[in-house]
Amino acid sequence: MKKFLVTTFICVVALGYSSGAAGFSFDRHWEMPIPLQGKAPADFSDLESSLNPESCGECHEAQFSGWEKSRHALSMGPGIVGQLGEPWLDKETIEMCLDCHAPLGEQRIFAKNKKGGELEKNLFLKTGLHKKGLVCAVCHLRKNIRYGPPASQPSQIEDPPHGGFVAVKSFNSAKLCRPCHQFEPWGRRINGKLLEDTFGQWQKSLYSEKGVQCADCHMKERAHAWKGIHDKQMVQSGVDIVAERAGGNVTVTIKNSGVGHFFPTYVTPQVIVALVVDGKVVSSKNVGWKVPLDLSEEEYDTRIPPGETWRAHFTLPDNVVGGSGASITVTVHPDDFYHRFYESLLKNPPDGINRDLIKKAHEESGNSSYILYEKVLGF
């Protein structure tokens, strides 16, 4: 169990600064943990100095509205928070988890001391901010300077709040998403495959060749909802599903027609294609990457690369005649791995976990499934 946690998961517009974008570096931007912002400029108001997403939402209402409903806002949900305790996790592992779940220096539970570099209690921890996960400042703020893509429309504000922002042309690049959605080459592998390889899958696809970035699908019109596998409409827009019956035989095809990486990309979800007769599943096949909780091996990998098609065949039972109801359903279980993982923790809870939080995470992960596709076969 613990092994899983150890490995998991140039132009400047009118209202921007006159310098900064030219020296922008994704490597420096994602130095982990993100360094403390430090004291805000003296002329900043309390609102301008705040790291709370609600403060950003005072002016950026649409972005805040999208964010608060997003998975990013849930990155410090009960499933992760319920595990951030010793001895279940040591300090180093907790900090590694927070690299993606709560990366700001002000969100970290521990900080390295200046003497030996050992981890000790973070005196700058803002508890309320820690619980809010991937807040606006994680992507947009460094040393009290705001960064973002060039404005879609020129601003008419003569004295913009917080001194404006540094506009970076490449800010919508997939490289901005890479740190939390890609393991390094030396990272954990299962059957030779990186456990987290979403950026790599995209990089090898036609989407990368054509310059289609993560944000083009997950942040359409700069929406900050980052919809993905948990959103039915988002998934429907990325795959084409067809079920065809010929006598007693049924063929189901799923084409990855619009997803810029494998469908699904990771070990967490499972997609179950089932033949249902009179309300009961008589046969099913899975699309996904199934691994045991200890990540020791690969049970199967039926994920669908971009542009490719998965196909399955079913045979109707001999007793299905006349008016018997038969259908094909495709059900998405976005949190299948986590649900199994939390269940295991609850059966044998180790010291250091918060059982109430893990129980809540188990319930939530068990309720996230939805039917993506359903077709009555007819006779």
Secondary structure, DSSP 4 states (H G I P E B T S, - for coil): -HHHHHH------TTB-SSSSTT--HHHHT-SSBPP--SPPTT--HHHH---HHHHHTT-HHHHHHHTTSSGGGTTSHHHHTT--TTTS-HHHHHHHHHHHS-BGGG-SEEE-TTT--EEE-TT--HHHHTT-S-HHHHHEETTEEEESPPSS----SS-GGG-BEE-GGGGSGGGTGGGSB--TTS-EETTEESSBHHHHHHTSHHHHTT--HHHHHTGGG-S----TT-HHHHHTTEEEEEEEETTEEEEEEEE-S-SS-BS-SSS-EEEEEEEETTEEEEEEEEEEE--TT--S-SEE--B-TT-EEEEEEE--TT--TT--EEEEEEEETTHHHHHHHHHHHHSPPTT--HHHHHHHHHHHHT--EEEEEEE---
